[in-house]
Amino acid sequence: MPNVLRLSMYQVAAMLGCIWWESKVNPGEYHNNQTDPSSTYQDLGVGLGMWTDLPADTKTTLWIADEFFKWMANHNYDWWDGTGQLQCIIADELNIRGTVNNRLQGSMWTQIPTTSDLYPLYGYLNTKYPTWSDWLNDTQNNNVEELTLAYFIMWETPGSLYVFNYRNNWGRRRQTAYDLFNYLTQHGNDTITDGWYYDIGYVFIPDQKAYDNCVLAWQYLGSGVVPPPGPGPTPTKKKGMPLWMKLRYF
């Protein structure tokens, strides 16, 4: 297993504040209707970071989930492994295929375009964090808001470069990052004996399970403590049609 950087609690809270609104810190999260998400890459979002393929998008053509599955398999992780997914985020080695303005080649990191309406306010982040490694190495920064903003705009999704996406999504990520920092301050040393909590599918896991996963993420990214693997995923069964809908009336 590759070595992980020892990130600060501020950085981890910033990262998790964004991840919470992508997957609610559920490594088994995926957004499509397939039983096995690794069998199709069509318009698929998967995992903690919602690695996404957008072959039909009118603004971008990206193949990220495809490369995510390959990376996880090549590094001997099951795709739903939370520790492997965190390592995938840190390594930033996905051979991303496709086009999107200002994305660094082979990296999830995205520079803010000078033409963006966000540039006058946040263009300085291009200089402060020209690469993902620069963000990772900023371990002395105790500004949760700035760290969250940079992760949101420059790593999480190219869509955040569009002002409407920023306006709709930034505030809740910022607040969640602060909330998680406070939670980790109080519970960061808790022992989570069950390991990663998974639920496979388009689901919202219970809040406490999400908080437990945040503690595991902090302990791994902050101290290098490898979490227990957990019980493994159980696919969420789709509910059948309710009986009352099957009744025919004459």
C-alpha positions in Angstrom: 0.0 0.0 0.0 1.4 3.4 -0.9 2.2 5.8 1.9 -0.4 8.4 2.7 0.4 12.0 3.5 -0.3 13.1 7.0 -3.0 15.6 6.4 -4.2 18.1 9.0 -7.6 17.9 10.5 -8.5 21.1 8.7 -7.7 19.5 5.3 -9.6 16.3 6.1 -12.6 18.2 7.3 -12.5 20.3 4.1 -12.3 17.2 1.9 -15.1 15.4 3.9 -17.3 18.4 3.8 -17.4 18.1 0.1 -17.5 14.3 0.0 -20.5 14.4 2.4 -22.6 16.1 -0.3 -21.4 13.7 -3.1 -21.8 10.3 -1.4 -22.5 11.0 2.3 -19.2 9.3 2.9 -20.6 6.0 1.6 -17.9 4.1 -0.4 -20.6 2.0 -1.9 -22.6 4.9 -3.4 -23.3 4.8 -7.1 -25.8 6.6 -9.2 -27.3 4.5 -12.0 -29.7 1.6 -12.3 -27.2 -1.2 -12.8 -26.9 -4.1 -10.2 -23.1 -4.1 -10.8 -21.8 -0.6 -11.3 -18.4 -1.9 -12.6 -20.2 -3.5 -15.6 -21.2 -0.2 -17.2 -19.6 3.2 -17.4 -22.6 5.1 -19.0 -23.4 8.2 -17.0 -22.2 6.7 -13.8 -21.1 8.3 -10.6 -19.5 6.0 -8.0 -17.8 6.0 -4.6 -16.8 8.6 -2.1 -15.8 11.2 -4.7 -18.6 10.3 -7.1 -16.1 9.5 -9.9 -18.2 10.1 -12.9 -18.4 9.3 -16.6 -20.1 11.9 -18.8 -20.0 10.6 -22.3 -23.3 12.2 -23.2 -22.8 15.6 -21.5 -23.1 18.6 -23.7 -20.3 20.5 -22.0 -17.7 17.9 -21.2 -16.8 14.4 -22.3 -15.1 12.6 -19.4 -14.3 9.0 -18.6 -13.4 9.1 -14.9 -15.4 6.3 -13.3 -13.9 3.9 -16.0 -10.4 4.8 -14.9 -11.4 4.7 -11.2 -12.4 1.0 -11.5 -9.2 0.3 -13.3 -7.1 2.0 -10.7 -8.8 0.2 -7.8 -8.4 -3.2 -9.5 -4.8 -2.5 -10.4 -4.0 -1.7 -6.8 -5.8 -4.8 -5.4 -8.8 -3.0 -3.9 -12.5 -3.9 -4.3 -14.1 -0.9 -5.9 -16.2 -0.3 -2.7 -13.1 -0.2 -0.4 -13.1 3.1 1.5 -9.4 3.0 2.2 -8.6 2.3 -1.4 -10.9 5.2 -2.5 -9.1 7.6 -0.2 -5.8 6.4 -1.5 -7.1 6.9 -5.1 -8.0 10.5 -4.2 -4.6 11.2 -2.7 -2.6 9.5 -5.5 -4.4 11.4 -8.3 -3.1 8.9 -10.9 -6.3 8.4 -12.9 -5.6 8.4 -16.6 -8.6 10.6 -17.3 -9.8 10.5 -20.9 -11.8 13.3 -22.3 -11.9 17.1 -22.4 -12.8 19.8 -20.0 -11.4 23.3 -19.9 -8.4 23.9 -17.6 -8.2 20.4 -16.2 -4.6 19.3 -15.8 -3.6 16.4 -17.9 -4.2 13.1 -16.0 -5.3 14.9 -12.9 -8.6 15.6 -11.1 -7.3 19.1 -10.3 -8.8 21.9 -12.3 -7.6 25.5 -12.7 -10.2 28.3 -12.5 -10.6 29.8 -16.0 -9.8 33.5 -16.3 -13.2 33.8 -18.1 -15.1 32.4 -15.1 -17.2 34.7 -13.1 -15.6 33.1 -10.1 -12.1 34.2 -11.2 -12.1 37.7 -9.8 -12.9 36.4 -6.3 -11.0 33.1 -6.3 -8.5 33.2 -9.1 -5.7 33.6 -6.5 -6.2 29.9 -5.8 -4.6 29.1 -9.1 -1.4 30.5 -7.8 -1.7 29.2 -4.3 -2.7 25.7 -5.4 -1.4 25.2 -9.0 -1.5 21.4 -8.5 -3.2 18.9 -6.2 0.1 18.3 -4.5 0.3 21.9 -3.4 -3.1 21.5 -1.6 -2.0 18.3 0.0 1.2 19.9 1.2 -0.5 22.9 2.8 -0.7 21.2 6.1 -0.1 24.4 8.1 -3.2 26.1 6.8 -5.9 26.3 9.5 -8.5 28.0 7.3 -11.2 25.4 6.8 -13.2 27.6 4.5 -10.3 28.3 2.1 -9.3 24.6 2.0 -12.9 23.5 1.4 -13.4 26.1 -1.3 -10.2 25.0 -3.2 -11.2 21.3 -3.0 -14.8 22.1 -4.1 -13.9 24.3 -7.1 -10.6 22.7 -8.2 -10.9 18.9 -7.4 -14.5 17.9 -6.8 -16.1 18.7 -10.1 -15.6 20.9 -13.2 -19.3 21.8 -12.8 -18.4 23.9 -9.8 -16.8 26.3 -12.2 -20.3 27.2 -13.4 -21.7 29.9 -11.2 -25.1 28.3 -10.7 -23.4 25.2 -9.3 -21.2 27.2 -7.0 -24.2 29.2 -5.7 -26.3 26.1 -5.1 -23.7 23.9 -3.5 -20.9 26.0 -1.9 -22.7 27.1 1.3 -23.7 23.6 2.5 -20.2 22.2 1.8 -18.6 25.0 3.8 -21.0 24.5 6.8 -20.5 20.7 6.7 -16.8 21.1 6.7 -17.0 23.3 9.8 -19.4 20.8 11.4 -17.1 17.9 10.7 -14.1 19.7 12.0 -15.9 20.2 15.3 -17.0 16.6 15.3 -13.5 15.3 14.6 -12.1 17.5 17.3 -14.4 15.7 19.8 -14.5 12.2 18.3 -11.4 11.9 16.1 -9.9 9.3 18.5 -13.0 7.1 18.8 -12.5 3.4 18.0 -14.7 2.3 15.2 -14.5 -1.5 15.6 -16.9 -2.3 12.7 -14.7 -0.7 10.0 -16.1 1.0 6.9 -19.8 1.1 6.6 -21.0 0.3 3.1 -24.4 0.4 1.4 -24.3 -0.4 -2.3 -26.6 1.7 -4.4 -28.1 5.2 -4.6 -28.8 5.5 -0.9 -28.3 7.8 2.1 -26.6 5.9 4.9 -27.5 6.7 8.5 -25.9 9.9 9.9 -24.0 8.1 12.6 -22.5 5.6 10.1 -21.4 8.6 8.0 -19.8 10.2 11.0 -18.1 6.9 11.9 -16.7 6.8 8.3 -15.4 10.3 8.7 -13.5 9.3 11.9 -12.0 6.4 9.9 -11.0 8.7 7.1 -9.4 11.2 9.5 -7.4 8.5 11.3 -6.2 7.1 8.0 -5.3 10.4 6.3 -4.1 12.1 9.5 -2.2 9.3 11.2 -1.9 6.5 8.6 -4.1 4.1 10.7 -5.6 1.7 8.2 -9.3 1.1 9.0 -10.7 -2.4 9.5 -12.1 -3.6 6.2 -15.7 -3.8 7.4 -18.2 -6.5 6.7 -18.3 -5.9 3.0 -21.1 -4.6 0.9 -24.6 -6.0 0.7 -26.4 -4.8 -2.5 -29.5 -2.8 -1.8 -32.5 -4.7 -3.0 -34.9 -2.8 -5.2 -38.4 -2.9 -3.8 -41.0 -4.5 -5.9 -44.3 -2.9 -6.9 -46.5 -2.5 -3.9 -49.5 -4.9 -3.8 -52.0 -2.1 -4.0 -50.5 -0.9 -7.3 -50.9 -4.4 -8.7 -54.7 -4.5 -8.1 -56.9 -3.9 -11.1 -60.2 -2.1 -10.8 -63.1 -2.7 -13.1 
